[in-house]
Amino acid sequence: MSTEAASSPTYGNWRRPRRAGLGPLGLVGTFVIFGGLVATLLASLISLYAAVIVFVPVVLFLIPLTIRTQDGRNVYQLFALRVGWWRRKAAGAHLYVSGPLSARPGGRFRPPGLLNKVSASEGRDAYDRPFGILHHPQRDLYTIVLGCDPDGGSLIDPDQVDVWVALWGEWLARLSHEPGLKGATVIVETAPDPGTRLAHEVLPRIHPDAPAAARAVMEEVVDRYPSASSEMHTYVTLTYGNPASQKRKKEDVITELSIRIPGLLSGLVAAGGGAAYPLSAERIAEVVRVAYDPAVAADVLNARAQDGGTGLEWDDAGPAAAVETVSSYQHDSGVSRTWMLTLAPRGTIRSSVLRGMLEAAPGTRRKRVALVYRAIDPATSARIVEADRRSAQFMATSGKGMVQARAASEMRAAEQTAAEEASGAGLVEFSLMLTVTVDNMEELADASVTVRNLTAASRVLMRPADRMQAAAFSCTLPAGILPWEQTLIPHELQEAL
């Protein structure tokens, strides 16, 4: 290893899960083609005309399965997405109005869409700190939200960064051993400084007898600094579920989670998370409220600084009105667009690959980057890596030329993954989502250009979540929405398709 490589570590070796079946057909298409061939052979015993009648529908069914987009979706999936959008629009589900003047019962401002049935409660952890719990009744899931202030990467030795990455990988590996854990999300939210946060921190600390020159300097700093600064918040959501055959009371779940929180926080601190703490139910409601109505960010901060809290409840954290379109989501004082990951960076990367994407973007009101993780239990991990290793070996020995060279590279990556999994490393599925909020539709086009530049610099490919902007917006909030838990088709069948 060269000195340069040792001082600047690189990372990588993630691989897109290989779809079972023949080529782009998937598992379902493979069964259909073999079943169709058998049916065609049996029909040919009757007559050639009968064989053609059986064979033609099979071919017509398989052709849309072979046509796939860059993110791997076939024609049937694209058609289902458009049909779902047409049905929601025809039923008026793309419009949302709440509050006392709406037709919704209760007269409250509940969050819309996937968050409409969610309820919030609160518990106390082992250190008597309040923490909020969001209950998703449709799937009987419980979500806790942890906040942290990560240490920055400036003036940090590469060795320390490497240690943080290793400890973060260890923390993710521990998630596969968390009983009942369904998924985790890391959300980094950035926004321009509202201009009052620094004033609340500095002005009350100025001594009345301070020299006039010193007082003038501090007041000038408070007046000018916020115009060029930004605020950044990091949230980690953990969503737990109960076994299908087991029903537990909410109080029992709260008690169990209160015991787990200190250990989870200590792992985040060791991985460079800085000061980590659980978020109360009020604090979670404030974050969601500001996401739907960015104009109230300064008011929320002022109320928290002056009164120690806003008293905001979950049932009042939603917008007064929201409109979903094909490519945007309009809510109160903001317009948002969400992108989803289609391809992770290829090859090896350095630890700063996502730094530009995570930093505040000029011309945006708020920006959230959500890394979604789905932990896989050790038994399933071993089965997956062995299946990938056998598939990579087969492709490496059966290809030619450039295809064989790429297959050989995949085989080396699969061998390394299998060796690391056998030595105790964890296996997780991950994705990335990005939401940008601006003031009006005219600014959304400029924000889209900014996002394209950020994703290009970070070496990731992303596409807008068209026709599902409202659901994608909810997934980037620290509320525990896991995409694979909200689909009508099971995750395993989606992989087969």
N, C-alpha and C positions, 0 to 999 in steps of 0.2 A: 504494500500500500504506500502510495506517495505521501510526502509531507503535506501537500495541499489537500489531498483527500482526507487525511487524518484530521486536519484542522477544520475542515468544512464537510461534515457528514452529509450523505445523501440518503433519501428514503424512497420507497416505492414497493413494488412486488404485489400490488393489488391487481386482481383479475376479475373480469366480468364473469359471473357464473355461466358455465356452459349449458346450453339448453339441451335436454334429452331429445333424441329422435334424429331423423335423417336431415341434415342440412337445416334449411330455414323452416321445414315443415313442423317441427316440434313433435312432442310425444303424441298428441291427438292426431296430427296429420299423418304420422308414421303408422299408427293403428288403422287409420282410414285407408291409406294406400295399400297396406297388406290385406286388409279385409276386402277392399275393392277388387284386388287381383284374384283373391280366392273366389269371390262372388262372380267375377267375370269368367273364370275358368269353369265354374259350375254351370253358368248360363250358356257357355259355348257348347256344352254337351247337348243342349236343347237345340240351339240354332245360332248362327252367326249374328242374326238380327237381334236376338235376345242378349247376346254378349255386348253388342254395341249399346243397347239401351241401358245396360248396367254400367258400362265403362264410362260413357260420356258424362253422366251426373257426378261420378267420382272425380273426374278430371276437372270439371267446372267447380267443384267444391275445393279442390286442392290449389287451384291457381291463385286465389286471394291469399292463401297461407304462405305462398312463396314470395309474395311481394311485401317487403318490409321497409319501413322507414329507417332513418339513421339510428333512432333510439330503440329499434327492435320491434315496433308494433306492426301488426299485419293489417290487411284491409278490413277484416271483420272488426278488429278493435277500434280502428278509426271510424268505421260506420256506427258502432255502438256508442262511441263518444258523441258523435253528432246527433244521433237519435235521442240520447239522454239530454242533450242541450235543448233540442227542439221541444221535448216534452216538458222540461222545466220552464221554458219560456212560455209555452202555451198555457201552462197552469199558473203563471205569474210567480213562480218560485224564485225568479231572479230579482224580484223586488222585495224590499223589507222595510217596514215602517213600525216603529214601536213608540212607547210613551203613552201618556194619558189620553191623547187624542186619536190613538190608533184603535183598531178593532181587536187587538190582542188583549186577552184577559190579564188583569193585574195592574195595567197602566205603568209598567216598569220598562226600563231600557235594557232588556236582556240581550246578550250577544247573539247574533244570528247564526243560521246555518248549522254546522256541526257542533257549535257550542251552545245551542239554544236549550238543550235539555240538561246541560251540565249544572251541577250544584256545588257550592263551596262550603267547606267547614274548616275548623281549625283545631289543632292539637298542640301539645307541648312535648319537646324532645327531652332527652336525658339531662340537658343543661337548662331546662325550664325556658327554652326559647320558643316563641310561637311559630308554628309553621302551618301553611295552608294546604288543604287537600281538595282537589277537584275530583268529583265523582262523575263518571260517564255511565249513565244507567243502561244505555243500549247494549254495551259490551261488558258491563259491570267492571269497569276499570277505575283505578285510583291513581292520581298524579300528584307528585310533590315537585316543588320548584326550588332549586338551590341557586343562590346568587354568588358570584365571585368577582374579584378584581384582579385579573391575571397580571403577573409581572410582565413588563414589556420586554421586547427583544433587543432594545438598544443597550450598548455597552455591556453585553452579556457574552461570556466566553462560549465558543462553540461546544466545548465539553459540557458545560452546564445545560445548554440547549439540548444536547444529545441525552443527557440524564433525564431532563423533563419529558422528552418524547418517549423514552423508555418507560418512565413511570406512568405516563398517560396511557401507553399501550397496556401496561399492567392493570391500570384501573379499568380499562375497557374489557380486559380478559376476566376481571373479577365479576363483571356484570353477568356473564354466562352462568355464574354460580349463585346469583341473587334469586332466591325462590320467588317464582311468580312474575319476574320482570318480563314485560312485553317489548319494551323498547326505551331508548333514551334519545334526547335531542339536546344539542348544544347550540344556543342562539346568541349571536353577537349583534347587538343593536347599536347603531351610531346615529347621531343627530347633531345639528348645529346647537351650540350652547344657547339656552334661552336668554342669557344675559343677566340672570338673577342668582345663579348658583354661587358664583364667586363672591358676589356682594353679601350673601347670607353667611358666607364663611369668614370674610375679612372684616367688614364694617363693624359687626358687634364686638370684635376683638381689639379695636383701636382704643387706646387709653385716652380718657378725656384730657389728660395733661400732656399728651404727646406734642412734640414740636410742630409748628405749623407747616414747615417744609416736609417733614416726614408724613404728616397727614395728607398733604397735597399729593405727594408721590403715590401713596396707597390708593387714594381716591381716583387718581388718573389711571392707575393699573386696573382698578375695578371697572372703570368706564371703558377702557380701550381693549382689554384682553379678550372679553367674550366675543368680540366681532370676528376674531380669527381662530377661535377654539371650537372644540366639539366635545360632546359627551359620549361615552362608550359604556355600555352595560353588557354583562355576560350572564346568561341564565342556563342552567342545566336542568332539564325536566326528566323525571324518571316515572314511567307508567307501569303499574303493577296490575295483575289480574288474578282472579280466583280460579282454581281448577273447575272444570265443567261440572263435576259432580259434587262440588263443595260450595255451600253458601255460608258466608260469614257476616256478622254484624259489622256495621261501620265502626263502632267503638273498638272492636277487636283489631280491625285493620289499622286504625289510627295508633293503637298501642304498639303494634308490631313495627310500624314505620318509624315511630318515635325512637325505637331502640336502634334502628339501622342508620339513622341520619348521621350521628357523630362519626361512624366509621367511613361513610361515604364522603363526608366533608374532609376528613383527614387525608384521604386519598387524593382529593382535588388539590389540597394545599401542597402536598408533596410533589404533585405534577406541575407545579408552577401556577396554580390557580390563585395565589395570593390569599387575601382574606376571604374565606368562604362562609356562608351563612344561609339558613333556610329563609324563604320568603313567607311572610304572613299572608293570610287570605286578603287582607286589605291591600297589601303591596302588590299582589298578583292582579287584583282588580284595577289598581292604578295603572299598571303596565298595559293591560288590555284596553283600558279607557283611552289612554294617550295614543295607542296604536290606531284606534278607530277615529279619534278626533285629535290630530296633532296640535291644533291651535290651543288646546287647554294644557299643554305641557308646562308652561310657565306658571299657570294657576295652581296646578297640582304640586309643583315644587315649592311654591310660596306657602301653600297651606301646610305642607309637610314640615317646612322650616319654622314656621311661626307657631303652629298649633300642635306639632308633633305627629300629625296624621291628618288624613282627609276624611276619614270615616266612610269612605266609599265601599259599597258592597258589590258582590258579584252580579246581582240582579240589575244593577245600574251601570255596568261597565260597557255596555254595547252602544251602538250608534242609534241616533234617532231615525235615520233613514240610510238605506244602502241600495245600490243598483249594480248588478253584475252584467257586464257585456262580454262579448267574445274575447276581448284582449285586455280588459281592465276591470277594476273594481272601485266604484265610487262610494265613499262613506264619509258622511259629515263634512269635515273641512279638508279632506284629502282624497287623492286619486292614486290607486296603487296598481302595480303590475308585478306578477311573480314569475320567476323563471325556475326551471327544474334541470337537474344535471342529466346529461345524456352520455357523456364520456369523461372519465377521470383523466388526469394528466398521464400520458404514456411515458414509459421509461422511468428514470430516477429524477427526483426533484430535491430541492433544498428546503429547509424548514421555513423559509420566508416566502414560499410560493403563493400563499393566500393573503399575504400582508396587504397588498393593494386592495383586494376585494373587501377585506375586513375594515379598512380605514374609512372615515367619513368621505362621502362622495359630494363634490360641489354641485349645487343646483338641486339637491334633494332635501325634502323635509325630514324624512326618516328612512333608514335602510336596515334591513335585518338579513343576516346570513345564518341559515339553520343547517347544521350537520345532523342528519338523522341516522341513528345506529340501531341495528337489530341484532342483539346478541344471540349466538347459536350455542346450544349446549354441547359439552365435550363429545358425547357419543355421536351426535349428528355431524359435528365438525370433522371427526375422524372419517366418517363415511363420505363426506363431501370431498375432502382433499384426496382420498384414495381414488374416488371416481374421476376427479379431474386429472390425477396423475396417470391413470390408465388411458384416458381419452387423449391426453397430450402425447403419450408414448405412441399410441396408434397413429395419430396425425403426423408425428415426426418421422415415422418409418414408412408411411405410405405416400408422402408428398414428394414433389420434385422442385428443383430450382429455388426461386424466392419463397414459394409456399413452404418448402421443406425448411428453409432457413428460419422463417417466422415460427414454424411449428417447433423447431429445435429450441428457440428462445422460450417459447411457452412451456416446453418440457422442463427446461432448467428452472423456470419460475415455479412450476408445479412441484418439482422435486424439493426446492427450498421451502415451499409452504408446507409440504408434508413433513419435512424434517423439523421445522419450527413447531408445528402442531404436536408432533410426537414428543418434543421436549417441554411441552406445557404451555405454549403460546395459545391465545384465544383466537377465535375466528368470528368476525362480525360482518354483516352486510351493512353498507353505508350508502347514503346519497346526500345530495346537497340541494338546498332551495334558497332562493334569493328574492326578497321583496323590496321594492323601491316605492316610496310614497312621495308625491309632489302635491302642489297646491291646486293645479287644474290640468285639464286634458292637453292644453298647449305645451306644457312643460314635460309631458310624458314622453314625447318623441325625443327630446334632448336627453332625458334620463335613460332611454333605451340605448342611445348611442354610447352614453357613459358606461352602461353595464356591459355592452359588447367590448369596449376597450378593456374593462377590468377583467372580464373572463378570458380575453385573449392573452393578457399579461399573466394571468394565473394558469394558463395552459389547460383550461377546462372548456368543454363544450356544453352549452345550456340552451334550452329552447323555452319560449313563453308557455305557460300553462293555459293555453287557449281553451275556452269553453268550460273551464273549471277554476276560474280565478278566485272565486269566493272560498272554495274549499282549500286551495293552495295558500291563500292568505291566512286562513286559520291554522294551517300546518306550521307556519313560521312564527306563530305566537307562542309564548311560554305557557301553554295550556294543555299539553300532553296529547295532541291529536297525532296519531300514527297513521300514515296513509294506508298501510296494508290491513289495518283493523277496520277501515271504513268502506271496504269494497264488498260488493255483493258476491263476487266470485272469489273463492278461497285462494290464498297466495300460492299454494302448491299447484292448483289448476292453471293459474296465470302463467307460472313458469312452464307448464306443459304446453300451453298454447304458444 
